[in-house]
Amino acid sequence: MYSIDVEESGTVDILRELDYLANLQTDLEAIHSTIVDAIHDANRADRLDGVDKDGIALAPLAASTLKSRKGTGPPLAEHGPDARVIRNLVVDLEFEPNLMSIRLMWPGCEWLKYHADGSGRLPVRDILGMRPMTIALLDAIVVAESDYQLAEGLKEAGRGSGIFKRFRNLWTSP
């Protein structure tokens, strides 16, 4: 839902146009694979860069761990691109009109919860989430697709995209 403050004078046409815009639904299913791919790419890059969900470097490995480990990748991604924290990521997207929910899961990596909160003697290495940079990227993807679909909907309805352009910068999300 979007809202806009409208002055009293000349509001009938503006309100009619806003009502039309409000009733156009954005089909986020159209960008499902783009979103999933962006999340997988970001997870891969973050794990190989050795950063957590906030973009902060993961705690270094203990000397005893370095002696016994078989791979040379960063913490939690010992085997580099083939690490379970990269290849096991499952992205579940749920769509409702103008709403998208994202759930990230790492089947076979239940041990990540112990790293996320630093259980026992483990240092905190919380990768369970998405960096703000990734969230901003997903937001940009959704906004671009919504803008495209709204402009196409207005074109199909015989209404110029001028309506859309006039109000685009005034919209606020709830």
C-alpha positions as CSV (number, residue, x, y, z in Angstrom):
1,M,0.0,0.0,0.0
2,Y,1.2,3.5,-0.8
3,S,0.0,6.8,0.5
4,I,0.3,10.4,-0.6
5,D,-0.8,13.7,0.9
6,V,-3.1,15.6,-1.5
7,E,-4.2,19.2,-1.2
8,E,-8.0,20.0,-1.2
9,S,-8.1,21.9,-4.5
10,G,-8.4,19.8,-7.7
11,T,-8.2,16.5,-5.9
12,V,-10.9,14.6,-7.8
13,D,-8.7,13.8,-10.9
14,I,-5.7,13.2,-8.7
15,L,-7.6,10.8,-6.4
16,R,-9.0,8.9,-9.4
17,E,-5.5,8.5,-10.8
18,L,-4.1,7.5,-7.4
19,D,-6.9,4.9,-6.9
20,Y,-6.0,3.5,-10.3
21,L,-2.3,3.2,-9.4
22,A,-3.2,1.7,-6.0
23,N,-5.2,-1.1,-7.7
24,L,-2.4,-2.2,-10.0
25,Q,-0.8,-5.2,-8.4
26,T,2.9,-5.9,-8.9
27,D,3.6,-9.6,-9.8
28,L,6.8,-10.3,-7.9
29,E,6.8,-13.9,-9.2
30,A,8.2,-12.5,-12.4
31,I,11.5,-11.8,-10.7
32,H,11.7,-15.0,-8.6
33,S,14.8,-16.4,-10.2
34,T,16.6,-13.0,-10.3
35,I,16.1,-12.6,-6.6
36,V,17.2,-16.2,-5.8
37,D,20.3,-15.8,-8.0
38,A,21.2,-12.5,-6.3
39,I,20.9,-14.0,-2.9
40,H,23.0,-17.1,-3.8
41,D,25.7,-14.8,-5.4
42,A,25.8,-12.6,-2.4
43,N,26.0,-15.6,0.0
44,R,28.9,-17.0,-2.1
45,A,30.8,-13.7,-2.2
46,D,30.3,-13.1,1.6
47,R,31.4,-16.6,2.6
48,L,34.5,-16.5,0.3
49,D,35.3,-13.0,1.6
50,G,35.0,-14.4,5.2
51,V,32.4,-11.8,6.4
52,D,29.3,-12.2,8.5
53,K,25.7,-11.0,7.8
54,D,26.7,-7.5,8.7
55,G,29.8,-7.4,6.5
56,I,32.2,-7.7,9.4
57,A,35.2,-10.1,9.1
58,L,34.6,-13.4,10.8
59,A,36.7,-14.2,13.8
60,P,40.0,-15.9,12.8
61,L,40.4,-19.6,13.3
62,A,42.3,-20.9,16.3
63,A,45.8,-22.3,15.7
64,S,44.7,-25.8,16.7
65,T,41.9,-25.6,14.1
66,L,44.3,-24.5,11.4
67,K,46.5,-27.5,12.0
68,S,43.7,-30.0,11.6
69,R,41.6,-28.5,8.8
70,K,41.8,-29.9,5.3
71,G,40.7,-26.9,3.2
72,T,42.2,-23.5,2.8
73,G,39.0,-21.4,2.6
74,P,38.0,-18.7,5.2
75,P,36.2,-19.6,8.4
76,L,33.0,-21.6,7.9
77,A,33.9,-22.1,4.2
78,E,36.9,-24.4,4.6
79,H,36.4,-25.9,1.1
80,G,36.0,-22.6,-0.7
81,P,33.2,-22.5,-3.4
82,D,32.3,-26.1,-2.6
83,A,31.7,-25.4,1.1
84,R,28.4,-26.5,2.5
85,V,27.5,-23.0,3.7
86,I,27.6,-22.0,0.0
87,R,26.2,-25.1,-1.8
88,N,23.5,-26.0,0.8
89,L,21.8,-22.6,0.9
90,V,18.1,-22.9,0.1
91,V,16.1,-19.7,-0.6
92,D,12.4,-19.9,0.0
93,L,10.3,-17.0,-1.4
94,E,6.7,-16.4,-0.7
95,F,4.6,-13.9,-2.6
96,E,1.5,-12.0,-1.8
97,P,0.2,-9.0,-3.7
98,N,3.0,-6.4,-3.3
99,L,4.7,-8.4,-0.6
100,M,7.6,-10.8,-0.7
101,S,8.9,-12.9,2.2
102,I,12.4,-14.5,2.1
103,R,13.5,-17.4,4.2
104,L,17.1,-18.7,4.1
105,M,17.9,-22.3,5.2
106,W,21.1,-24.3,5.3
107,P,20.1,-28.0,5.4
108,G,22.9,-30.2,6.7
109,C,24.5,-27.2,8.4
110,E,22.5,-27.2,11.7
111,W,25.8,-26.4,13.4
112,L,25.6,-22.9,12.1
113,K,23.3,-21.9,15.0
114,Y,26.2,-22.5,17.4
115,H,28.5,-20.2,15.5
116,A,25.7,-17.6,15.2
117,D,25.5,-17.1,19.0
118,G,29.0,-18.2,19.9
119,S,27.9,-21.3,21.9
120,G,30.5,-22.8,24.2
121,R,33.9,-21.6,23.4
122,L,33.1,-20.7,19.8
123,P,33.6,-17.1,18.7
124,V,30.5,-15.5,17.2
125,R,30.4,-16.0,13.4
126,D,26.8,-15.1,12.5
127,I,26.2,-15.6,8.8
128,L,22.4,-16.4,9.2
129,G,21.0,-13.5,7.3
130,M,21.8,-11.0,4.6
131,R,24.1,-8.0,4.6
132,P,22.4,-4.6,4.3
133,M,24.1,-4.2,0.9
134,T,22.3,-7.4,-0.3
135,I,19.0,-6.2,1.1
136,A,19.5,-2.9,-0.8
137,L,20.2,-4.8,-4.0
138,L,17.0,-6.9,-3.6
139,D,15.1,-3.7,-2.9
140,A,16.4,-2.1,-6.1
141,I,15.5,-5.2,-8.1
142,V,11.9,-5.2,-6.7
143,V,11.5,-1.4,-7.2
144,A,12.8,-1.6,-10.8
145,E,10.3,-4.5,-11.6
146,S,7.4,-2.7,-9.9
147,D,8.2,0.5,-11.8
148,Y,8.3,-1.5,-15.1
149,Q,5.0,-3.3,-14.4
150,L,3.2,-0.1,-13.3
151,A,4.4,1.7,-16.5
152,E,3.3,-1.3,-18.6
153,G,-0.1,-1.4,-16.8
154,L,-0.7,2.2,-17.4
155,K,0.3,1.9,-21.0
156,E,-2.1,-1.0,-21.5
157,A,-4.9,0.9,-19.8
158,G,-4.4,3.8,-22.2
159,R,-3.1,6.1,-19.5
160,G,0.2,7.7,-20.1
161,S,3.0,6.9,-17.7
162,G,2.9,10.6,-16.8
163,I,0.5,9.8,-13.9
164,F,3.1,7.4,-12.6
165,K,6.0,9.8,-13.0
166,R,4.2,12.6,-11.2
167,F,3.6,10.5,-8.1
168,R,6.6,8.2,-8.1
169,N,8.8,10.4,-5.9
170,L,5.9,11.2,-3.5
171,W,5.0,7.6,-2.6
172,T,6.0,6.3,0.8
173,S,5.9,2.7,1.9
174,P,4.0,1.9,5.1
